[in-house]
Every structure is written in C-alpha cells, then in structure tokens.
Amino acid sequence: MAGYQPGDGYLEINGRVYALRLTMGALAEAAQRMSALGPAGMAQAMRDLTSGSARTLLACLLRPDLPRDQDADRLAASLPDAEISEAIMRVSEVLQEQLNAQR
C-alpha cells in the first residue's frame, strides 16, 4: 500500500488492508462507468446501487492504491455479495467522514 493520502479510508478484504482512494480521478471513473452525469447523477447512482455497480464503484476506489499487477475489477468481481455490501458500507462511512472534515 502506498503512503497515506488525504481522503484515504481503509478497508479489509480477505485479511488484507486496502486504501480507498477518494480521488477526483477515481470518482470520475466511477461516474463514467456508472453512466452518472455530474454530482447529482453520481449521488443518485450511489443511492440506486446494484451488486454490479457496487463492484464498479469499489474497483474504481481501490485501483489507485493497487500494485500494477493486481486487477481491481477482478478483485471486486471475486467478492461475494455479503462482502461487497460490507465494503460499500465502509465506503459510505469514509465518504461521510471526509464530508464532515470539509465543514
């Protein structure tokens, strides 16, 4: 894992800790892949998450911190739905923490 960056949150998957990188690039990639137009569209997409879109969001937030030889999409696709649900709950917590820190 690369060093801590402002906005990082952490998530454990299969005993390994990953950084959730809440970068503009990661959020823009997620918005594009989820066909969300603008911040309001992304907010709506996040309210309407399906199993597939949750995996997409998770992969986009994990990708900046993964070694080049590890595929974020493959990692997210390999997780059972229960782990995806837990991961998305953690993503929500991290987003809320970051929004509160900006106030």
VOPAZA-873080 format. One record per residue: residue in three letters; x, y, z of N, C-alpha, C, O, CB in turn. Coordinates in Angstrom, 3 decimals, always signed. Atoms other than C-alpha are relative to their C-alpha. Glycine has a CB too. Layout:
# residues N
+------+----------+----------+----------+----------+----------+----------+----------+----------+----------+----------+----------+----------+----------+----------+----------+
! rest !      nxx !      nyy !      nzz !     caxx !     cayy !     cazz !      cxx !      cyy !      czz !      oxx !      oyy !      ozz !     cbxx !     cbyy !     cbzz !
+------+----------+----------+----------+----------+----------+----------+----------+----------+----------+----------+----------+----------+----------+----------+----------+
!  ala !        X !        Y !        Z !        X !        Y !        Z !        X !        Y !        Z !        X !        Y !        Z !        X !        Y !        Z !
...
+------+----------+----------+----------+----------+----------+----------+----------+----------+----------+----------+----------+----------+----------+----------+----------+
# end
This chain:
# residues 103
+------+----------+----------+----------+----------+----------+----------+----------+----------+----------+----------+----------+----------+----------+----------+----------+
! rest !      nxx !      nyy !      nzz !     caxx !     cayy !     cazz !      cxx !      cyy !      czz !      oxx !      oyy !      ozz !     cbxx !     cbyy !     cbzz !
+------+----------+----------+----------+----------+----------+----------+----------+----------+----------+----------+----------+----------+----------+----------+----------+
!  met !   +0.844 !   -1.170 !   +0.000 !   +0.000 !   +0.000 !   +0.000 !   +0.886 !   +1.228 !   +0.000 !   +1.824 !   +1.323 !   +0.792 !   -0.958 !   +0.000 !   +1.208 !
!  ala !   -0.732 !   -1.268 !   +0.044 !   +1.329 !   +3.429 !   -0.919 !   -0.336 !   +0.799 !   +1.252 !   -1.285 !   +0.474 !   +1.966 !   -0.347 !   +0.813 !   -1.291 !
!  gly !   +0.210 !   -0.796 !   -1.203 !   +1.552 !   +6.058 !   +1.797 !   -1.368 !   +0.643 !   +0.064 !   -2.066 !   +0.779 !   -0.941 !   +1.043 !   +1.056 !   +0.093 !
!  tyr !   +1.295 !   -0.643 !   -0.240 !   -1.474 !   +7.738 !   +3.312 !   -0.126 !   +1.268 !   -0.825 !   +0.825 !   +2.038 !   -0.961 !   -0.181 !   +0.319 !   +1.491 !
!  gln !   +0.338 !   -1.213 !   +0.726 !   -3.117 !  +10.421 !   +1.220 !   -1.235 !   +0.596 !   +0.660 !   -2.093 !   -0.146 !   +1.139 !   -0.243 !   -0.286 !   -1.524 !
!  pro !   +1.230 !   -0.595 !   -0.544 !   -5.692 !  +12.947 !   +2.457 !   -1.220 !   -0.569 !   -0.737 !   -1.225 !   -0.663 !   -1.964 !   +0.037 !   +1.560 !   -0.124 !
!  gly !   +1.195 !   +0.575 !   +0.593 !   -9.114 !  +11.435 !   +1.872 !   -0.010 !   -1.516 !   -0.010 !   -1.028 !   -2.120 !   -0.347 !   -0.153 !   +0.497 !   -1.386 !
!  asp !   -0.028 !   +1.458 !   -0.026 !   -7.978 !   +7.826 !   +2.252 !   -0.870 !   -0.547 !   +1.123 !   -1.015 !   +0.063 !   +2.183 !   +1.431 !   -0.500 !   +0.156 !
!  gly !   +0.653 !   +0.807 !   -1.014 !  -10.057 !   +5.342 !   +4.130 !   +0.551 !   -1.398 !   -0.179 !   +1.204 !   -1.683 !   -1.183 !   -1.579 !   +0.039 !   -0.119 !
!  tyr !   -0.573 !   +1.340 !   +0.091 !   -9.179 !   +1.750 !   +4.795 !   -1.083 !   -1.052 !   +0.060 !   -2.116 !   -0.872 !   +0.705 !   +1.014 !   -0.230 !   +1.111 !
!  leu !   +0.955 !   +1.081 !   +0.135 !  -10.963 !   -1.487 !   +4.036 !   +0.781 !   -1.306 !   +0.040 !   +1.811 !   -1.442 !   -0.621 !   -0.838 !   +0.132 !   -1.317 !
!  glu !   -0.638 !   +1.313 !   -0.043 !  -10.035 !   -5.059 !   +4.891 !   -0.794 !   -0.967 !   -0.866 !   -2.011 !   -1.094 !   -0.732 !   +0.105 !   -0.526 !   +1.461 !
!  ile !   +0.601 !   +1.012 !   +0.870 !  -10.713 !   -7.714 !   +2.264 !   +0.873 !   -1.243 !   +0.091 !   +2.070 !   -1.202 !   -0.195 !   -0.129 !   +0.509 !   -1.494 !
!  asn !   -0.720 !   +1.273 !   -0.110 !   -9.732 !  -11.327 !   +2.864 !   +1.291 !   +0.132 !   +0.804 !   +2.321 !   -0.428 !   +0.429 !   +0.315 !   -0.541 !   -1.386 !
!  gly !   -1.150 !   -0.135 !   -0.886 !   -7.349 !  -10.324 !   +5.647 !   +1.047 !   +0.998 !   -0.441 !   +2.059 !   +1.162 !   +0.239 !   +0.639 !   -1.299 !   +0.157 !
!  arg !   -0.953 !   -0.994 !   +0.487 !   -5.561 !   -7.660 !   +3.600 !   -0.644 !   +1.383 !   +0.066 !   -1.819 !   +1.542 !   -0.265 !   +0.459 !   -0.329 !   -1.453 !
!  val !   +0.517 !   -1.362 !   -0.111 !   -5.949 !   -3.919 !   +4.204 !   +0.311 !   +0.761 !   -1.290 !   +1.444 !   +0.768 !   -1.771 !   +0.611 !   +0.729 !   +1.235 !
!  tyr !   -0.118 !   -0.807 !   +1.215 !   -6.539 !   -1.721 !   +1.163 !   -0.383 !   +1.436 !   +0.323 !   -1.218 !   +1.687 !   +1.192 !   -0.894 !   -0.567 !   -1.145 !
!  ala !   +0.417 !   -1.398 !   -0.116 !   -6.725 !   +2.041 !   +0.902 !   -1.112 !   +0.249 !   -1.003 !   -1.046 !   -0.199 !   -2.147 !   +1.198 !   +0.978 !   -0.238 !
!  leu !   +1.036 !   -0.498 !   +0.892 !   -9.883 !   +3.500 !   -0.556 !   +0.430 !   +1.408 !   -0.378 !   +0.429 !   +2.303 !   +0.468 !   -1.445 !   -0.026 !   +0.673 !
!  arg !   -0.472 !   -1.300 !   +0.453 !   -8.620 !   +6.413 !   -2.617 !   -1.163 !   +0.797 !   -0.549 !   -1.690 !   +0.498 !   -1.620 !   +1.103 !   -0.150 !   -1.061 !
!  leu !   +1.127 !   -0.836 !   +0.407 !  -11.301 !   +9.054 !   -2.833 !   +0.504 !   +1.180 !   -0.810 !   +0.296 !   +2.338 !   -0.446 !   -0.799 !   +0.488 !   +1.226 !
!  thr !   -0.543 !   -1.037 !   +0.865 !   -9.591 !  +10.962 !   -5.606 !   -1.051 !   +0.434 !   -1.015 !   -2.013 !   -0.285 !   -1.284 !   +1.270 !   -0.496 !   -0.715 !
!  met !   +0.902 !   -0.462 !   +1.064 !  -11.341 !  +13.037 !   -8.237 !   +0.046 !   -0.968 !   -1.182 !   -0.977 !   -1.233 !   -1.814 !   +0.380 !   +1.435 !   -0.462 !
!  gly !   -0.134 !   +0.945 !   +1.105 !   -9.979 !  +10.602 !  -10.816 !   -0.796 !   -1.269 !   +0.234 !   -1.468 !   -1.764 !   -0.671 !   +1.452 !   -0.346 !   -0.216 !
!  ala !   +0.734 !   +1.227 !   -0.326 !  -11.433 !   +7.579 !   -9.038 !   -1.506 !   +0.234 !   -0.058 !   -2.253 !   -0.593 !   -0.581 !   +0.401 !   -0.512 !   +1.393 !
!  leu !   +1.437 !   -0.310 !   +0.036 !  -14.811 !   +9.256 !   -8.591 !   -0.466 !   +0.286 !   -1.424 !   -1.582 !   -0.083 !   -1.792 !   -0.312 !   +1.204 !   +0.904 !
!  ala !   +0.356 !   -0.264 !   +1.400 !  -14.797 !  +10.456 !  -12.220 !   -0.098 !   -1.301 !   -0.785 !   -1.006 !   -1.470 !   -1.598 !   +1.033 !   +0.935 !   -0.654 !
!  glu !   +0.061 !   +1.297 !   +0.673 !  -14.020 !   +6.935 !  -13.439 !   -1.275 !   -0.739 !   +0.390 !   -1.954 !   -1.313 !   -0.461 !   +1.239 !   -0.851 !   +0.343 !
!  ala !   +1.224 !   +0.672 !   -0.462 !  -16.839 !   +5.543 !  -11.291 !   -1.228 !   +0.634 !   -0.644 !   -2.121 !   -0.075 !   -1.106 !   -0.113 !   +0.067 !   +1.544 !
!  ala !   +1.146 !   -0.686 !   +0.610 !  -19.262 !   +8.183 !  -12.579 !   -0.146 !   -0.377 !   -1.470 !   -1.251 !   -0.642 !   -1.945 !   +0.151 !   +1.522 !   +0.138 !
!  gln !   +0.045 !   +0.347 !   +1.418 !  -18.331 !   +7.438 !  -16.182 !   -0.471 !   -1.443 !   -0.185 !   -1.350 !   -1.713 !   -1.004 !   +1.382 !   +0.199 !   -0.648 !
!  arg !   +0.353 !   +1.420 !   +0.154 !  -18.574 !   +3.662 !  -15.767 !   -1.424 !   -0.293 !   +0.461 !   -2.031 !   -1.268 !   +0.018 !   +0.978 !   -0.871 !   +0.781 !
!  met !   +1.365 !   +0.192 !   -0.489 !  -21.902 !   +4.019 !  -13.924 !   -0.989 !   +0.879 !   -0.769 !   -2.165 !   +0.946 !   -0.411 !   -0.076 !   +0.309 !   +1.503 !
!  ser !   +0.826 !   -0.880 !   +0.838 !  -23.246 !   +6.454 !  -16.586 !   -0.695 !   +1.085 !   +0.812 !   -1.848 !   +1.427 !   +0.549 !   -1.039 !   -0.816 !   -0.749 !
!  ala !   +0.545 !   -1.061 !   -0.850 !  -23.782 !   +9.133 !  -13.944 !   +0.472 !   +1.345 !   -0.531 !   +1.665 !   +1.547 !   -0.753 !   +0.430 !   -0.190 !   +1.490 !
!  leu !   -0.336 !   -1.316 !   +0.521 !  -23.903 !  +12.706 !  -15.196 !   +0.060 !   +1.016 !   +1.138 !   -0.966 !   +1.366 !   +1.721 !   -1.023 !   +0.440 !   -1.065 !
!  gly !   -0.181 !   -1.027 !   -1.015 !  -22.471 !  +15.215 !  -12.735 !   -0.170 !   -0.515 !   +1.416 !   -0.494 !   -1.684 !   +1.628 !   -0.957 !   +1.112 !   -0.236 !
!  pro !   +0.108 !   +0.393 !   -1.406 !  -22.527 !  +15.193 !   -8.937 !   -1.383 !   -0.525 !   +0.388 !   -1.489 !   -1.487 !   +1.148 !   +0.346 !   +1.169 !   +0.873 !
!  ala !   +1.353 !   +0.464 !   -0.332 !  -26.315 !  +14.827 !   -8.731 !   -0.237 !   -1.396 !   -0.581 !   -0.863 !   -2.240 !   +0.060 !   -1.067 !   +0.995 !   -0.535 !
!  gly !   +0.133 !   +1.318 !   +0.618 !  -26.189 !  +11.879 !  -11.126 !   +0.769 !   -1.059 !   +0.758 !   +0.304 !   -2.190 !   +0.905 !   +0.472 !   +0.043 !   -1.434 !
!  met !   -0.795 !   +0.949 !   -0.785 !  -23.435 !  +10.239 !   -9.096 !   -0.684 !   -0.288 !   +1.329 !   -0.712 !   -1.434 !   +1.778 !   +1.424 !   +0.546 !   +0.239 !
!  ala !   +0.720 !   +0.208 !   -1.260 !  -25.390 !  +10.771 !   -5.876 !   -1.175 !   -0.956 !   -0.215 !   -1.410 !   -1.846 !   +0.602 !   -0.502 !   +1.352 !   +0.572 !
!  gln !   +1.126 !   +0.884 !   +0.298 !  -28.429 !   +9.117 !   -7.489 !   +0.486 !   -1.417 !   -0.282 !   -0.112 !   -2.386 !   +0.186 !   -0.803 !   +0.533 !   -1.196 !
!  ala !   -0.546 !   +1.329 !   +0.306 !  -26.317 !   +6.249 !   -8.837 !   +0.419 !   -0.722 !   +1.275 !   +0.250 !   -1.936 !   +1.387 !   +1.200 !   +0.118 !   -0.957 !
!  met !   -0.421 !   +0.616 !   -1.254 !  -24.934 !   +5.650 !   -5.353 !   -1.204 !   -0.399 !   +0.859 !   -1.137 !   -1.378 !   +1.602 !   +0.906 !   +0.958 !   +0.779 !
!  arg !   +1.225 !   +0.388 !   -0.724 !  -28.451 !   +5.610 !   -3.870 !   -0.624 !   -1.253 !   -0.614 !   -1.259 !   -2.040 !   +0.088 !   -1.026 !   +1.158 !   -0.009 !
!  asp !   +0.627 !   +1.101 !   +0.730 !  -29.522 !   +3.072 !   -6.522 !   +0.976 !   -1.140 !   -0.311 !   +0.803 !   -1.837 !   -1.311 !   -0.598 !   +0.521 !   -1.289 !
!  leu !   -1.020 !   +1.009 !   +0.286 !  -26.520 !   +0.726 !   -6.291 !   -0.595 !   -1.394 !   -0.172 !   -1.463 !   -1.829 !   +0.585 !   +1.033 !   -0.020 !   +1.109 !
!  thr !   +0.271 !   +1.420 !   +0.192 !  -26.892 !   -2.754 !   -7.663 !   +1.278 !   -0.736 !   +0.384 !   +2.294 !   -0.103 !   +0.674 !   -0.443 !   -0.326 !   -1.491 !
!  ser !   -1.204 !   +0.786 !   -0.289 !  -24.449 !   -5.564 !   -6.986 !   +1.106 !   +0.344 !   -1.001 !   +2.268 !   +0.489 !   -0.622 !   -0.315 !   -1.521 !   -0.043 !
!  gly !   -0.984 !   -0.308 !   +1.040 !  -22.722 !   -4.784 !  -10.290 !   +0.573 !   +1.400 !   +0.119 !   +1.783 !   +1.589 !   +0.001 !   -0.621 !   -0.167 !   -1.356 !
!  ser !   -0.516 !   -1.366 !   -0.114 !  -22.496 !   -1.033 !   -9.824 !   +0.790 !   +0.185 !   +1.291 !   +1.710 !   +1.002 !   +1.335 !   -1.149 !   +1.011 !   -0.060 !
!  ala !   -0.776 !   -0.056 !   -1.237 !  -21.273 !   -1.539 !   -6.241 !   +1.407 !   -0.541 !   -0.238 !   +2.382 !   +0.001 !   +0.284 !   -0.703 !   -0.796 !   +1.122 !
!  arg !   -1.330 !   +0.544 !   +0.345 !  -18.433 !   -3.687 !   -7.606 !   +0.793 !   +1.008 !   -0.837 !   +1.998 !   +1.169 !   -0.645 !   -0.142 !   -1.343 !   -0.777 !
!  thr !   -0.663 !   -1.025 !   +0.823 !  -17.651 !   -0.987 !  -10.183 !   +0.539 !   +1.120 !   +0.873 !   +1.693 !   +1.522 !   +0.727 !   -0.973 !   +0.572 !   -1.051 !
!  leu !   -0.423 !   -1.073 !   -0.894 !  -17.515 !   +1.712 !   -7.508 !   +1.188 !   -0.440 !   +0.838 !   +2.167 !   +0.297 !   +0.958 !   -1.156 !   +0.435 !   +0.905 !
!  leu !   -1.085 !   +0.499 !   -0.829 !  -15.314 !   -0.408 !   -5.263 !   +1.291 !   -0.130 !   -0.806 !   +2.358 !   +0.269 !   -0.338 !   -0.377 !   -1.346 !   +0.614 !
!  ala !   -1.193 !   +0.149 !   +0.839 !  -12.922 !   -1.235 !   -8.102 !   +0.634 !   +1.360 !   -0.303 !   +1.857 !   +1.493 !   -0.261 !   -0.358 !   -0.721 !   -1.314 !
!  cys !   -0.525 !   -1.331 !   +0.312 !  -12.567 !   +2.446 !   -9.017 !   +0.698 !   +0.628 !   +1.202 !   +1.703 !   +1.320 !   +1.039 !   -1.125 !   +0.912 !   -0.477 !
!  leu !   -0.599 !   -0.578 !   -1.201 !  -11.788 !   +3.420 !   -5.418 !   +1.233 !   -0.767 !   +0.462 !   +2.093 !   -0.202 !   +1.138 !   -1.018 !   +0.041 !   +1.115 !
!  leu !   -1.170 !   +0.793 !   -0.367 !   -9.289 !   +0.581 !   -4.944 !   +1.144 !   +0.152 !   -0.993 !   +2.309 !   +0.068 !   -0.603 !   -0.381 !   -1.454 !   +0.113 !
!  arg !   -0.996 !   +0.024 !   +1.066 !   -7.454 !   +0.927 !   -8.266 !   +1.229 !   +0.879 !   +0.251 !   +2.343 !   +0.409 !   +0.024 !   -0.642 !   +0.421 !   -1.268 !
!  pro !   -1.203 !   -0.840 !   -0.151 !   -5.163 !   +3.891 !   -7.409 !   +1.014 !   -0.529 !   +1.013 !   +2.184 !   -0.150 !   +0.958 !   -0.407 !   +1.385 !   +0.406 !
!  asp !   -0.917 !   +0.490 !   -1.022 !   -3.649 !   +2.012 !   -4.461 !   +0.518 !   -1.408 !   -0.267 !   +1.361 !   -1.900 !   +0.483 !   -0.675 !   +0.032 !   +1.330 !
!  leu !   -0.408 !   +1.376 !   +0.265 !   -3.204 !   -1.428 !   -6.039 !   +1.303 !   -0.051 !   -0.791 !   +1.576 !   +0.828 !   -1.609 !   -1.098 !   -0.741 !   -0.755 !
!  pro !   -1.180 !   +0.201 !   +0.849 !   +0.081 !   -2.715 !   -7.430 !   -0.450 !   -0.209 !   -1.445 !   -1.567 !   -0.664 !   -1.694 !   +0.849 !   -1.217 !   +0.496 !
!  arg !   +0.354 !   +0.098 !   +1.423 !   +0.139 !   -2.694 !  -11.231 !   -0.436 !   -1.403 !   -0.421 !   -1.219 !   -1.559 !   -1.358 !   +1.174 !   +0.427 !   -0.845 !
!  asp !   +0.325 !   +1.371 !   +0.404 !   -0.117 !   -6.480 !  -11.365 !   -1.311 !   -0.507 !   +0.614 !   -1.692 !   -1.654 !   +0.381 !   +1.135 !   -0.931 !   +0.390 !
!  gln !   +1.268 !   +0.417 !   -0.606 !   -3.374 !   -6.584 !   -9.382 !   -1.154 !   +0.749 !   -0.670 !   -1.113 !   +1.971 !   -0.813 !   +0.006 !   +0.260 !   +1.539 !
!  asp !   +1.132 !   -0.549 !   +0.734 !   -6.665 !   -6.016 !  -11.184 !   -1.150 !   +0.299 !   +0.962 !   -1.707 !   -0.618 !   +1.565 !   -0.458 !   -0.976 !   -1.107 !
!  ala !   +1.058 !   -0.410 !   -0.921 !   -9.225 !   -4.044 !   -9.158 !   -1.350 !   -0.575 !   -0.406 !   -2.136 !   -0.981 !   +0.451 !   -0.082 !   +1.519 !   +0.067 !
!  asp !   +1.280 !   +0.557 !   +0.459 !  -12.129 !   -5.214 !  -11.320 !   -0.093 !   -1.480 !   +0.344 !   -1.143 !   -1.955 !   +0.776 !   -0.170 !   +0.202 !   -1.519 !
!  arg !   -0.003 !   +1.431 !   -0.312 !  -11.130 !   -8.851 !  -10.854 !   -0.177 !   -0.218 !   +1.504 !   -0.916 !   -1.110 !   +1.921 !   +1.312 !   -0.660 !   -0.489 !
!  leu !   +0.139 !   +0.105 !   -1.448 !  -10.765 !   -8.357 !   -7.085 !   -1.455 !   +0.243 !   +0.411 !   -2.026 !   -0.547 !   +1.162 !   +0.939 !   +1.002 !   +0.710 !
!  ala !   +1.389 !   -0.321 !   -0.357 !  -14.204 !   -6.711 !   -6.802 !   -0.957 !   -1.083 !   -0.497 !   -1.914 !   -1.430 !   +0.196 !   -0.404 !   +1.367 !   -0.584 !
!  ala !   +0.879 !   +1.035 !   +0.559 !  -15.788 !   -9.362 !   -9.054 !   +0.086 !   -1.296 !   +0.790 !   -0.871 !   -2.070 !   +0.809 !   +0.353 !   -0.264 !   -1.460 !
!  ser !   -0.187 !   +1.261 !   -0.719 !  -14.381 !  -12.169 !   -6.892 !   -0.680 !   -0.018 !   +1.369 !   -0.815 !   -1.077 !   +1.982 !   +1.471 !   -0.273 !   +0.169 !
!  leu !   +0.573 !   -0.070 !   -1.342 !  -16.057 !  -10.956 !   -3.704 !   -1.467 !   -0.416 !   +0.011 !   -2.227 !   -0.056 !   -0.888 !   +0.141 !   +1.409 !   +0.558 !
!  pro !   +1.428 !   +0.332 !   -0.126 !  -19.345 !  -12.463 !   -2.549 !   -0.812 !   +1.251 !   +0.319 !   -0.276 !   +2.238 !   +0.823 !   -0.218 !   -1.071 !   +1.096 !
!  asp !   +0.874 !   -1.153 !   -0.219 !  -22.315 !  -10.109 !   -2.306 !   +0.070 !   +0.526 !   +1.433 !   +0.033 !   +1.738 !   +1.642 !   -1.429 !   -0.369 !   -0.336 !
!  ala !   -0.059 !   -0.453 !   -1.401 !  -22.087 !  -10.019 !   +1.513 !   +1.230 !   +0.872 !   +0.240 !   +1.147 !   +1.875 !   +0.949 !   +0.018 !   -1.211 !   +0.961 !
!  glu !   -1.212 !   -0.806 !   -0.168 !  -18.507 !   -8.712 !   +1.339 !   -0.101 !   +1.317 !   -0.765 !   +0.423 !   +2.337 !   -0.315 !   +1.231 !   -0.784 !   -0.469 !
!  ile !   +0.214 !   -1.243 !   +0.749 !  -19.486 !   -6.167 !   -1.319 !   -0.863 !   +0.939 !   +0.832 !   -0.589 !   +2.137 !   +0.906 !   -0.666 !   -0.282 !   -1.383 !
!  ser !   +0.859 !   -0.836 !   -0.849 !  -22.251 !   -4.933 !   +0.986 !   +0.797 !   +0.623 !   +1.137 !   +0.651 !   +1.814 !   +1.416 !   -1.165 !   -0.825 !   +0.567 !
!  glu !   -0.842 !   -0.523 !   -1.080 !  -19.775 !   -4.575 !   +3.860 !   +0.959 !   +1.065 !   -0.529 !   +1.154 !   +2.100 !   +0.108 !   +0.791 !   -1.140 !   +0.668 !
!  ala !   -0.946 !   -0.954 !   +0.585 !  -17.277 !   -2.810 !   +1.590 !   -0.690 !   +1.316 !   -0.331 !   -0.129 !   +2.384 !   -0.087 !   +0.646 !   -0.588 !   -1.261 !
!  ile !   +0.723 !   -1.220 !   +0.358 !  -19.882 !   -0.335 !   +0.355 !   -0.413 !   +0.763 !   +1.252 !   -0.438 !   +1.993 !   +1.242 !   -1.238 !   -0.334 !   -0.853 !
!  met !   +0.280 !   -0.684 !   -1.266 !  -20.897 !   +0.408 !   +3.943 !   +1.233 !   +0.764 !   +0.463 !   +1.123 !   +1.889 !   +0.951 !   -0.447 !   -1.011 !   +1.087 !
!  arg !   -1.242 !   -0.678 !   -0.392 !  -17.248 !   +1.242 !   +4.645 !   +0.262 !   +1.190 !   -0.914 !   +0.690 !   +2.242 !   -0.438 !   +1.198 !   -0.980 !   -0.040 !
!  val !   -0.147 !   -1.120 !   +0.935 !  -17.083 !   +3.413 !   +1.506 !   -0.900 !   +1.149 !   +0.453 !   -0.474 !   +2.304 !   +0.465 !   -0.351 !   -0.435 !   -1.460 !
!  ser !   +0.931 !   -1.037 !   -0.463 !  -20.155 !   +5.286 !   +2.792 !   +0.530 !   +0.697 !   +1.244 !   +0.446 !   +1.919 !   +1.359 !   -1.379 !   -0.606 !   +0.288 !
!  glu !   -0.571 !   -0.584 !   -1.219 !  -18.510 !   +5.794 !   +6.184 !   +1.154 !   +0.942 !   -0.322 !   +1.241 !   +2.040 !   +0.228 !   +0.478 !   -1.104 !   +0.945 !
!  val !   -1.165 !   -0.818 !   +0.369 !  -15.314 !   +7.119 !   +4.606 !   -0.449 !   +1.282 !   -0.701 !   +0.075 !   +2.360 !   -0.419 !   +0.964 !   -0.800 !   -0.914 !
!  leu !   +0.509 !   -1.197 !   +0.675 !  -17.231 !   +9.485 !   +2.326 !   -0.596 !   +0.974 !   +1.008 !   -0.351 !   +2.178 !   +0.930 !   -1.053 !   -0.380 !   -1.057 !
!  gln !   +0.601 !   -0.859 !   -1.017 !  -19.212 !  +10.801 !   +5.298 !   +1.078 !   +0.653 !   +0.867 !   +0.983 !   +1.839 !   +1.183 !   -0.972 !   -0.808 !   +0.878 !
!  glu !   -1.103 !   -0.559 !   -0.792 !  -16.011 !  +11.248 !   +7.341 !   +0.665 !   +1.152 !   -0.747 !   +0.973 !   +2.188 !   -0.158 !   +1.043 !   -1.093 !   +0.329 !
!  gln !   -0.668 !   -1.027 !   +0.794 !  -14.460 !  +13.242 !   +4.512 !   -0.876 !   +1.229 !   -0.182 !   -0.388 !   +2.358 !   -0.141 !   +0.394 !   -0.557 !   -1.355 !
!  leu !   +0.915 !   -1.148 !   +0.127 !  -17.540 !  +15.401 !   +4.003 !   -0.056 !   +0.785 !   +1.305 !   -0.063 !   +2.016 !   +1.294 !   -1.421 !   -0.472 !   -0.397 !
!  asn !   +0.026 !   -0.675 !   -1.314 !  -17.662 !  +16.154 !   +7.735 !   +1.288 !   +0.749 !   +0.262 !   +1.265 !   +1.816 !   +0.875 !   -0.242 !   -1.013 !   +1.123 !
!  ala !   -1.282 !   -0.669 !   -0.209 !  -13.960 !  +17.034 !   +7.751 !   +0.110 !   +1.287 !   -0.808 !   +0.880 !   +2.178 !   -0.451 !   +1.140 !   -0.933 !   -0.364 !
!  gln !   -0.043 !   -1.184 !   +0.864 !  -14.566 !  +19.610 !   +4.999 !   -0.815 !   +1.160 !   +0.575 !   -0.694 !   +2.292 !   +0.106 !   -0.515 !   -0.351 !   -1.392 !
!  arg !   +0.873 !   -1.036 !   -0.563 !  -17.080 !  +21.532 !   +7.145 !   +0.739 !   +0.882 !   +0.959 !   +0.154 !   +1.806 !   +1.524 !   -1.185 !   -0.617 !   +0.695 !
+------+----------+----------+----------+----------+----------+----------+----------+----------+----------+----------+----------+----------+----------+----------+----------+
# end
